[in-house]
Amino acid sequence: MFLRSSIFRPIHQGIFWLLLADFILLCWIECQPMEAPFVTIGQISPLVFFLFFAITPILGRFGRGIPNSYTYDTDHT
């Protein structure tokens, strides 16, 4: 069964918070002067940002499924 929620996928939750932190870092790095450490951070951060969108479909295939208590059993015999 395909699961769209990240409630049952702790790896996806961690990567989501990494995406949020990287977004805040990208907003902050945009305001910094173009000096040595900021340029390197500004080059690596977009890679991490877009890596989230590349990894998300893969995590849907390998994550935990829905527990049996949340699924519908149509055969009530």
Secondary structure, DSSP 8 states (H G I E B T S, - for coil): -----STT-HHHHHHHHHHHHHHHHHHHHTTS-S-HHHHHHHHHHHHHHHHHHHHHHHHHHHS----GGGS------
